[in-house]
Amino acid sequence: MAAKPSHRIYQIEDRGEGNKAFWREVGVAWKNADDSLNLKFAVTPHFEQHTVQIRPYDDAVEQEGGPKGKAKK
């Protein structure tokens, strides 16, 4: 496993029509040699009502406050 994660894991909560979704970082992932991913969750996401999305790890996310085009609250 690489020293630095290659992806971030987000839990996305739909807040209903007309409202922005809430993006919460819940873990990180590392890409394996066979292109599969190892997932490490900091919290256990609630899957019944939320979407989980894995996005490439980008250091700029820390300065921008969330994934591209999405505002983290």
Secondary structure, 3 states (H helix, E strand, C coil): CCCCCCEEEEEEECCCCCCCCEEEEEEEEEECCCCCEEEEECCCCCCCCEEEEEEECCCHHHHHCCCCCCCCC
